[in-house]
């Protein structure tokens, strides 16, 4: 393998990234870094954009040759907010080719340990928000919820709610990334919020009454003498409170 001092640029698309990494491995190139096209280069950066074949079958190839667990870890790395996630995916792919599923026992290798930590971080945040997410009913009877996660977990989150609320129309908005998931009782579509024409702040009368009742219920069942704010924040971190109805007023 030949190490070069180039930063390789791609268009931010997951499929493109996987194809780029395959090309680098094929030509035995170890890049200085890999960044999407929003990267702000400094004066001394050497940027390279390769013209590569957009092979849509690459995900299937990874799963067939390396296994579903390795693909899932790669995808979680891609969804993470790690500053060098693309480079982590590059090295994780190389080591996966060598060790296959044994890679999960190679935590003594620093880059693998970092990959597994980041993947776990994404997985844990997705798990937490499944419980913290609160839907509200809009005037058109569509359920609507907002999230503001550290990682881009919306593509993972929607799979859970497609099964949980398969007979409802719903929307989930990632406020930080300005993207929204739309479910029409059949398919899920991820769109930029600027492309959506639905009024997202007009709630139904039933919703407003339900919110009042839920807050009153939450306060009524609480036992003042047993209140432990530190313990509560361990299970329900304060950064999520803005979108949790029963504690949103306490932020």
Backbone as numpy.savetxt, mean C-alpha at the origin, in Angstrom:
# Nx Ny Nz CAx CAy CAz Cx Cy Cz
28.73 -10.13 -12.03 27.88 -8.94 -12.03 28.76 -7.69 -12.03
28.35 -6.70 -12.80 29.12 -5.47 -12.93 28.37 -4.32 -12.26
29.02 -3.68 -11.28 28.40 -2.56 -10.59 28.66 -1.28 -11.36
27.60 -0.51 -11.61 27.73 0.75 -12.36 27.23 1.89 -11.48
27.62 3.11 -11.84 27.20 4.27 -11.03 26.05 5.02 -11.69
25.16 4.27 -12.34 24.00 4.86 -12.99 22.73 4.65 -12.15
21.85 5.64 -12.21 20.52 5.51 -11.63 19.55 5.25 -12.78
18.86 4.12 -12.73 17.95 3.75 -13.81 16.54 4.27 -13.49
15.94 4.90 -14.49 14.64 5.54 -14.33 13.56 4.73 -15.02
12.41 4.60 -14.35 11.26 3.92 -14.95 10.02 4.79 -14.73
8.89 4.41 -15.30 7.70 5.27 -15.29 6.81 5.13 -14.06
7.25 4.40 -13.04 6.46 4.24 -11.82 5.54 3.04 -11.85
5.38 2.41 -13.01 4.49 1.26 -13.15 5.16 -0.01 -12.64
4.40 -0.83 -11.93 4.94 -2.06 -11.33 5.46 -3.02 -12.39
4.69 -3.23 -13.44 5.10 -4.14 -14.52 6.39 -3.65 -15.17
6.47 -2.33 -15.41 7.68 -1.76 -16.01 8.90 -1.99 -15.12
8.71 -1.80 -13.81 9.82 -2.00 -12.87 10.31 -3.44 -12.91
9.39 -4.39 -12.91 9.79 -5.80 -12.94 10.55 -6.13 -14.22
10.10 -5.59 -15.34 10.79 -5.82 -16.61 12.17 -5.17 -16.63
12.27 -3.99 -16.03 13.56 -3.31 -15.95 14.54 -4.13 -15.11
14.08 -4.61 -13.97 14.95 -5.42 -13.10 15.37 -6.70 -13.82
14.48 -7.31 -14.55 14.84 -8.51 -15.31 15.93 -8.20 -16.33
15.84 -7.05 -16.99 16.86 -6.67 -17.97 18.21 -6.44 -17.30
18.19 -5.78 -16.15 19.44 -5.52 -15.43 20.10 -6.83 -15.00
19.29 -7.75 -14.48 19.83 -9.05 -14.06 20.34 -9.84 -15.26
19.59 -9.79 -16.35 19.97 -10.51 -17.57 21.33 -10.05 -18.08
21.60 -8.74 -18.00 22.87 -8.19 -18.48 23.90 -8.04 -17.36
23.58 -8.63 -16.20 24.51 -8.69 -15.05 24.96 -7.30 -14.62
23.97 -6.39 -14.50 24.24 -5.01 -14.09 23.72 -4.80 -12.67
24.58 -4.27 -11.82 24.17 -3.85 -10.47 24.06 -2.33 -10.48
22.86 -1.77 -10.45 22.70 -0.31 -10.55 23.05 0.39 -9.25
23.40 1.66 -9.38 23.59 2.48 -8.19 22.25 2.64 -7.47
21.21 2.82 -8.28 19.86 2.90 -7.74 18.85 2.78 -8.88
17.59 2.64 -8.51 16.48 2.63 -9.47 15.42 3.57 -8.91
14.94 4.51 -9.73 13.97 5.49 -9.27 12.88 5.68 -10.32
11.68 6.10 -9.84 10.64 6.40 -10.83 10.87 7.79 -11.41
10.08 8.16 -12.42 10.37 9.39 -13.16 9.99 10.68 -12.42
9.55 10.56 -11.16 9.34 11.76 -10.35 10.58 12.11 -9.53
11.61 11.31 -9.67 12.85 11.51 -8.91 13.50 12.85 -9.25
13.87 13.60 -8.22 14.56 14.87 -8.40 16.07 14.63 -8.37
16.65 14.58 -9.52 18.09 14.28 -9.63 18.93 15.47 -9.20
20.11 15.16 -8.63 21.04 16.25 -8.32 22.04 16.41 -9.47
22.91 17.35 -9.36 23.81 17.73 -10.45 24.72 16.59 -10.90
25.08 15.72 -9.99 26.08 14.68 -10.31 25.46 13.31 -10.62
24.17 13.22 -10.58 23.52 11.93 -10.89 23.65 11.59 -12.36
23.91 10.31 -12.63 23.93 9.82 -14.00 22.67 8.98 -14.22
21.74 9.53 -14.98 20.45 8.88 -15.17 20.40 8.13 -16.49
19.77 6.95 -16.44 19.61 6.13 -17.65 18.16 5.66 -17.72
17.55 5.80 -18.89 16.21 5.26 -19.13 16.31 4.24 -20.24
16.08 2.98 -19.91 16.17 1.91 -20.90 14.85 1.74 -21.64
14.94 1.43 -22.90 13.76 1.06 -23.67 13.60 -0.44 -23.53
12.57 -0.85 -22.80 12.41 -2.27 -22.49 11.06 -2.79 -22.98
11.00 -4.08 -23.15 9.77 -4.74 -23.58 8.82 -4.88 -22.39
7.60 -4.36 -22.54 6.60 -4.42 -21.46 5.91 -5.79 -21.49
6.53 -6.75 -20.85 6.00 -8.12 -20.83 4.96 -8.26 -19.72
3.68 -8.39 -20.10 2.60 -8.51 -19.12 2.62 -9.85 -18.38
3.36 -10.82 -18.92 3.39 -12.16 -18.32 4.44 -12.28 -17.21
5.11 -11.18 -16.90 6.24 -11.28 -15.97 5.79 -11.67 -14.55
4.61 -11.22 -14.15 4.12 -11.60 -12.82 3.91 -13.12 -12.75
3.28 -13.67 -13.77 3.08 -15.12 -13.83 4.41 -15.85 -13.82
5.40 -15.32 -14.55 6.72 -15.94 -14.60 7.39 -15.96 -13.22
7.25 -14.85 -12.49 7.84 -14.78 -11.15 7.18 -15.79 -10.23
5.84 -15.85 -10.27 5.11 -16.80 -9.41 5.47 -18.24 -9.77
5.54 -18.54 -11.08 5.85 -19.90 -11.52 7.27 -20.33 -11.14
8.21 -19.38 -11.24 9.63 -19.73 -11.03 10.12 -19.52 -9.60
9.56 -18.52 -8.90 10.04 -18.20 -7.57 9.01 -18.47 -6.48
7.74 -18.52 -6.83 6.70 -18.81 -5.85 5.87 -17.59 -5.48
4.66 -17.85 -5.02 3.72 -16.78 -4.68 4.19 -15.97 -3.48
4.87 -16.59 -2.51 5.33 -15.86 -1.33 6.34 -14.79 -1.70
7.26 -15.15 -2.57 8.28 -14.20 -3.00 7.64 -13.07 -3.80
6.70 -13.40 -4.68 6.01 -12.33 -5.42 5.28 -11.39 -4.47
4.59 -11.96 -3.47 3.86 -11.11 -2.53 4.78 -10.16 -1.78
5.97 -10.64 -1.41 6.94 -9.78 -0.73 7.40 -8.66 -1.67
7.69 -9.00 -2.92 8.09 -8.00 -3.90 7.01 -6.94 -4.06
5.74 -7.37 -4.12 4.64 -6.43 -4.30 4.49 -5.52 -3.08
4.66 -6.07 -1.89 4.58 -5.24 -0.68 5.72 -4.22 -0.64
6.90 -4.63 -1.09 8.01 -3.68 -1.17 7.66 -2.53 -2.11
7.04 -2.88 -3.24 6.65 -1.85 -4.22 5.62 -0.89 -3.64
4.73 -1.37 -2.79 3.69 -0.53 -2.19 4.19 0.27 -0.99
5.41 0.01 -0.56 5.92 0.66 0.64 6.35 2.09 0.35
6.57 2.84 1.44 7.06 4.21 1.30 8.58 4.29 1.49
9.24 3.14 1.41 10.71 3.10 1.57 11.37 3.89 0.44
12.34 4.71 0.80 12.96 5.61 -0.18 13.69 4.87 -1.30
14.21 3.69 -1.00 14.95 2.91 -2.00 14.28 1.56 -2.27
12.96 1.57 -2.33 12.21 0.30 -2.47 12.55 -0.43 -3.77
12.79 0.30 -4.85 13.11 -0.35 -6.12 14.43 -1.11 -6.04
15.41 -0.53 -5.36 16.69 -1.20 -5.20 16.55 -2.42 -4.29
15.70 -2.31 -3.28 15.43 -3.46 -2.42 14.82 -4.60 -3.23
13.87 -4.26 -4.12 13.24 -5.29 -4.96 14.28 -5.94 -5.86
15.20 -5.14 -6.39 16.27 -5.68 -7.25 17.07 -6.74 -6.50
17.55 -6.39 -5.30 18.39 -7.32 -4.55 17.58 -8.51 -4.03
16.33 -8.27 -3.64 15.50 -9.37 -3.17 15.26 -10.37 -4.30
15.10 -9.87 -5.51 14.90 -10.75 -6.67 16.15 -11.59 -6.94
17.31 -10.95 -6.90 18.56 -11.67 -7.13 18.75 -12.79 -6.10
18.57 -12.46 -4.83 18.74 -13.48 -3.78 17.65 -14.55 -3.87
16.45 -14.18 -4.32 15.38 -15.16 -4.47 15.69 -16.17 -5.55
16.33 -15.71 -6.62 16.75 -16.62 -7.70 17.75 -17.65 -7.16
18.58 -17.19 -6.23 19.61 -18.07 -5.67 19.05 -19.00 -4.59
18.23 -18.45 -3.69 17.80 -19.22 -2.51 16.35 -19.69 -2.56
15.55 -19.14 -3.47 14.11 -19.44 -3.52 13.47 -19.18 -2.14
12.61 -20.05 -1.64 11.91 -19.77 -0.38 12.81 -19.79 0.84
14.01 -20.32 0.69 14.98 -20.28 1.81 15.42 -18.86 2.12
15.08 -17.92 1.25 15.46 -16.52 1.46 14.87 -16.00 2.78
13.74 -16.57 3.20 13.09 -16.09 4.43 13.84 -16.51 5.69
14.88 -17.33 5.52 15.74 -17.71 6.64 17.11 -17.05 6.56
17.26 -16.07 5.67 18.56 -15.43 5.43 18.63 -14.02 6.04
18.05 -13.86 7.21 18.04 -12.54 7.83 19.43 -12.04 8.23
20.42 -12.92 8.18 21.79 -12.49 8.47 22.35 -11.63 7.33
21.71 -11.65 6.15 22.10 -10.78 5.04 21.33 -9.47 5.20
22.02 -8.34 5.44 21.35 -7.07 5.79 20.25 -6.65 4.82
20.48 -6.76 3.51 19.48 -6.28 2.55 18.23 -7.16 2.59
18.39 -8.46 2.83 17.23 -9.35 2.94 16.45 -9.03 4.21
17.19 -8.81 5.29 16.54 -8.45 6.55 15.73 -7.17 6.39
16.28 -6.20 5.68 15.58 -4.93 5.44 14.32 -5.17 4.60
14.43 -5.99 3.57 13.28 -6.30 2.72 12.15 -6.93 3.52
12.49 -7.88 4.37 11.48 -8.58 5.15 10.84 -7.66 6.20
11.62 -6.75 6.76 11.09 -5.77 7.71 10.11 -4.82 7.03
10.49 -4.35 5.85 9.61 -3.41 5.11 8.33 -4.12 4.69
8.45 -5.34 4.18 7.27 -6.11 3.78 6.32 -6.34 4.96
6.89 -6.64 6.14 6.09 -6.85 7.34 5.40 -5.56 7.77
6.10 -4.44 7.61 5.55 -3.13 7.96 4.31 -2.82 7.11
4.40 -3.08 5.81 3.27 -2.87 4.91 2.11 -3.79 5.28
2.44 -5.05 5.54 1.41 -6.04 5.92 0.71 -5.63 7.21
1.46 -5.18 8.20 0.88 -4.80 9.49 -0.02 -3.57 9.35
0.41 -2.60 8.55 -0.42 -1.41 8.38 -1.73 -1.76 7.68
-1.65 -2.62 6.69 -2.85 -3.07 5.99 -3.80 -3.76 6.97
-3.25 -4.60 7.85 -4.07 -5.32 8.84 -4.73 -4.34 9.82
-3.99 -3.34 10.28 -4.54 -2.38 11.24 -5.69 -1.59 10.62
-5.50 -1.12 9.40 -6.51 -0.25 8.79 -7.77 -1.04 8.43
-7.67 -2.34 8.27 -8.89 -3.15 8.10 -9.83 -2.95 9.29
-9.25 -2.80 10.47 -10.06 -2.63 11.67 -10.40 -1.18 11.96
-9.54 -0.24 11.54 -9.76 1.16 11.85 -10.61 1.90 10.82
-10.75 1.34 9.63 -11.49 2.02 8.57 -12.96 2.12 8.94
-13.56 3.31 8.71 -14.97 3.54 9.01 -15.68 4.07 7.76
-16.69 3.35 7.32 -17.49 3.80 6.18 -18.58 4.75 6.64
-18.91 5.70 5.75 -20.07 6.58 5.94 -20.95 6.45 4.70
-22.25 6.67 4.91 -23.18 6.53 3.78 -23.44 7.90 3.16
-23.17 8.01 1.85 -23.45 9.24 1.12 -24.93 9.30 0.78
-25.38 10.46 0.27 -26.79 10.65 -0.07 -27.28 9.70 -1.15
-26.35 9.24 -1.99 -26.73 8.30 -3.06 -26.61 6.84 -2.62
-26.52 6.63 -1.29 -26.46 5.28 -0.68 -25.15 4.54 -0.95
-24.14 5.23 -1.44 -22.81 4.64 -1.61 -22.05 4.79 -0.30
-21.36 3.72 0.12 -20.53 3.78 1.31 -19.19 4.41 0.97
-18.70 5.28 1.86 -17.47 6.03 1.57 -16.58 6.08 2.80
-15.27 5.86 2.59 -14.32 5.92 3.70 -13.03 6.57 3.22
-12.32 7.18 4.17 -11.03 7.80 3.88 -9.95 7.15 4.73
-8.75 7.05 4.16 -7.59 6.55 4.88 -6.41 7.47 4.56
-5.41 7.44 5.41 -4.21 8.25 5.19 -2.98 7.44 5.63
-2.73 6.31 4.95 -1.67 5.39 5.40 -0.27 5.86 5.02
0.71 5.34 5.74 2.11 5.63 5.40 2.48 4.98 4.08
2.00 3.75 3.87 2.30 3.00 2.66 1.09 2.98 1.73
1.33 2.64 0.47 0.26 2.61 -0.52 -0.50 1.28 -0.44
-1.25 1.13 0.65 -1.88 -0.17 0.93 -3.25 -0.33 0.27
-3.77 0.69 -0.38 -5.11 0.61 -0.95 -5.31 -0.61 -1.86
-4.34 -0.96 -2.74 -4.53 -2.16 -3.57 -4.66 -3.45 -2.76
-4.08 -3.49 -1.56 -4.23 -4.67 -0.69 -5.55 -4.61 0.07
-5.89 -3.43 0.54 -7.06 -3.25 1.39 -8.36 -3.59 0.67
-8.45 -3.21 -0.60 -9.71 -3.40 -1.33 -10.08 -4.87 -1.49
-9.09 -5.74 -1.52 -9.38 -7.17 -1.66 -10.18 -7.67 -0.47
-9.83 -7.16 0.72 -10.55 -7.54 1.94 -12.00 -7.07 1.89
-12.23 -5.81 1.52 -13.57 -5.26 1.54 -14.42 -5.73 0.37
-13.78 -6.19 -0.69 -14.55 -6.80 -1.77 -15.24 -8.07 -1.27
-14.59 -8.80 -0.41 -15.19 -10.00 0.18 -16.16 -9.65 1.31
-15.79 -8.64 2.10 -16.58 -8.28 3.28 -17.88 -7.56 2.90
-17.82 -6.70 1.88 -18.98 -5.89 1.48 -19.27 -6.10 0.00
-19.40 -7.33 -0.40 -19.54 -7.64 -1.82 -20.89 -7.25 -2.40
-21.88 -6.99 -1.54 -23.21 -6.62 -2.02 -23.51 -5.13 -1.85
-22.47 -4.33 -1.64 -22.62 -2.89 -1.46 -21.80 -2.14 -2.52
-22.24 -0.92 -2.82 -21.41 0.00 -3.60 -20.55 0.77 -2.61
-19.24 0.82 -2.82 -18.40 1.57 -1.89 -17.20 2.22 -2.56
-16.69 3.23 -1.86 -15.50 3.98 -2.29 -14.55 4.07 -1.11
-13.26 3.92 -1.36 -12.25 4.16 -0.33 -11.21 5.11 -0.93
-11.00 6.22 -0.26 -10.07 7.24 -0.76 -8.79 7.27 0.07
-7.65 7.21 -0.62 -6.35 7.43 0.02 -6.05 8.92 -0.10
-6.21 9.63 1.02 -6.09 11.08 1.03 -4.67 11.53 0.67
-3.69 10.82 1.18 -2.29 11.21 0.96 -1.91 11.13 -0.52
-2.36 10.11 -1.22 -1.97 9.88 -2.62 -3.03 10.34 -3.61
-4.16 10.81 -3.09 -5.25 11.34 -3.92 -5.75 10.31 -4.93
-5.86 9.06 -4.47 -6.42 8.01 -5.33 -7.63 7.40 -4.63
-8.52 6.82 -5.41 -9.76 6.29 -4.85 -10.07 4.94 -5.47
-10.54 4.02 -4.64 -10.97 2.70 -5.10 -12.49 2.70 -5.21
-13.00 2.24 -6.34 -14.43 2.20 -6.61 -14.86 0.75 -6.78
-15.89 0.35 -6.02 -16.41 -1.02 -6.15 -17.88 -0.95 -6.56
-18.24 -1.68 -7.63 -19.59 -1.63 -8.18 -20.35 -2.96 -8.03
-20.04 -3.68 -6.96 -20.61 -5.00 -6.67 -20.07 -6.09 -7.60
-19.08 -5.71 -8.41 -18.50 -6.69 -9.32 -16.99 -6.51 -9.41
-16.55 -5.33 -9.84 -15.14 -5.06 -10.07 -14.65 -3.90 -9.21
-13.34 -3.85 -9.02 -12.69 -2.74 -8.32 -11.85 -1.95 -9.32
-12.01 -0.63 -9.29 -11.23 0.25 -10.16 -10.49 1.25 -9.28
-9.20 1.45 -9.52 -8.42 2.49 -8.84 -8.28 3.68 -9.77
-8.67 4.86 -9.29 -8.66 6.06 -10.12 -8.05 7.21 -9.35
-7.56 8.21 -10.10 -7.17 9.48 -9.50 -8.43 10.23 -9.08
-8.41 10.84 -7.91 -9.61 11.50 -7.39 -10.10 12.63 -8.30
-9.19 13.22 -9.06 -9.59 14.32 -9.95 -10.54 13.84 -11.05
-10.56 12.54 -11.30 -11.42 11.98 -12.35 -12.80 11.59 -11.83
-13.06 11.78 -10.54 -14.33 11.35 -9.94 -15.27 12.55 -9.79
-16.51 12.38 -10.22 -17.49 13.46 -10.20 -18.50 13.35 -9.05
-18.32 12.39 -8.16 -19.25 12.18 -7.04 -18.95 13.18 -5.92
-20.00 13.73 -5.33 -19.84 14.63 -4.18 -19.58 13.78 -2.94
-18.36 13.91 -2.38 -17.94 12.99 -1.33 -18.20 13.50 0.08
-18.77 14.70 0.22 -19.00 15.24 1.57 -20.48 15.46 1.86
-21.36 14.89 1.05 -22.79 15.00 1.28 -23.31 13.66 1.83
-23.48 13.61 3.16 -23.87 12.37 3.80 -25.39 12.28 3.94
-25.89 11.07 3.99 -27.33 10.85 4.12 -27.80 11.25 5.52
-29.11 11.55 5.66 -29.68 11.88 6.97 -29.54 10.70 7.92
-29.71 9.50 7.39 -29.56 8.29 8.21 -28.15 8.18 8.77
-27.16 8.57 7.97 -25.77 8.52 8.41 -25.52 9.48 9.57
-26.04 10.69 9.48 -25.82 11.68 10.53 -26.43 11.21 11.86
-27.61 10.62 11.80 -28.26 10.10 13.02 -27.48 8.93 13.59
-27.00 8.07 12.69 -26.24 6.90 13.14 -24.95 7.33 13.83
-24.29 8.36 13.31 -23.04 8.84 13.92 -23.28 9.33 15.34
-24.37 10.07 15.53 -24.70 10.57 16.88 -24.95 9.41 17.84
-25.71 8.43 17.37 -26.01 7.27 18.22 -24.76 6.46 18.54
-23.87 6.30 17.55 -22.67 5.51 17.76 -21.72 6.19 18.77
-21.58 7.53 18.65 -20.73 8.26 19.60 -21.30 8.16 21.01
-22.62 8.28 21.12 -23.26 8.19 22.44 -23.08 6.79 23.03
-23.22 5.77 22.18 -23.01 4.38 22.63 -21.58 4.17 23.10
-20.61 4.68 22.34 -19.19 4.52 22.67 -18.87 5.16 24.02
-19.42 6.36 24.24 -19.16 7.07 25.50 -19.87 6.40 26.68
-21.06 5.85 26.41 -21.86 5.24 27.48 -21.23 3.96 28.02
-20.69 3.13 27.12 -20.15 1.85 27.58 -18.75 1.99 28.18
-18.12 3.15 28.00 -16.79 3.36 28.56 -16.83 3.44 30.08
-15.83 2.88 30.72 -15.73 2.93 32.18 -14.64 3.94 32.54
-15.05 5.07 33.06 -14.13 6.18 33.32 -12.95 5.77 34.20
-13.22 4.96 35.22 -12.17 4.57 36.17 -11.12 3.65 35.54
-11.48 2.99 34.44 -10.55 2.06 33.79 -9.92 2.65 32.53
-10.14 3.91 32.31 -9.60 4.54 31.10 -8.08 4.59 31.16
-7.43 4.14 30.09 -5.97 4.10 30.02 -5.55 4.55 28.61
-5.26 5.84 28.49 -4.97 6.42 27.17 -3.74 5.80 26.53
-2.73 5.52 27.32 -1.50 4.95 26.76 -1.76 3.57 26.18
-2.51 2.76 26.91 -2.85 1.42 26.44 -3.70 1.51 25.17
-4.65 2.43 25.17 -5.52 2.57 24.00 -4.71 2.97 22.76
-3.74 3.85 22.94 -2.93 4.30 21.79 -2.00 3.21 21.29
-1.65 2.24 22.15 -0.85 1.10 21.69 -1.63 0.26 20.70
-2.93 0.10 20.97 -3.78 -0.71 20.08 -4.38 0.12 18.95
-4.56 1.41 19.19 -5.17 2.30 18.21 -4.33 3.57 18.11
-3.22 3.52 17.33 -2.31 4.67 17.24 -3.05 5.96 16.87
-2.61 7.06 17.47 -3.33 8.33 17.32 -3.34 8.84 15.88
-2.37 8.43 15.08 -2.33 8.90 13.70 -3.53 8.43 12.88
-4.24 7.40 13.37 -5.42 6.89 12.67 -6.73 7.51 13.18
-6.69 8.31 14.24 -7.90 8.76 14.91 -8.77 9.67 14.05
-8.15 10.41 13.13 -8.89 11.38 12.33 -10.07 10.72 11.59
-9.90 9.45 11.19 -10.93 8.78 10.40 -11.68 7.71 11.19
-11.47 7.69 12.52 -12.21 6.75 13.38 -13.28 7.56 14.10
-14.52 7.38 13.75 -15.63 8.21 14.20 -15.68 8.40 15.70
-15.56 7.31 16.45 -15.80 7.37 17.89 -14.72 8.13 18.66
-13.55 8.34 18.06 -12.48 9.08 18.77 -12.00 10.31 17.98
-12.62 10.61 16.86 -12.15 11.71 16.01 -12.19 13.05 16.72
-13.13 13.22 17.66 -13.24 14.49 18.39 -12.17 14.65 19.45
-11.46 13.58 19.78 -10.45 13.62 20.85 -9.05 13.95 20.35
-8.88 14.07 19.03 -7.52 14.25 18.49 -6.90 15.52 19.03
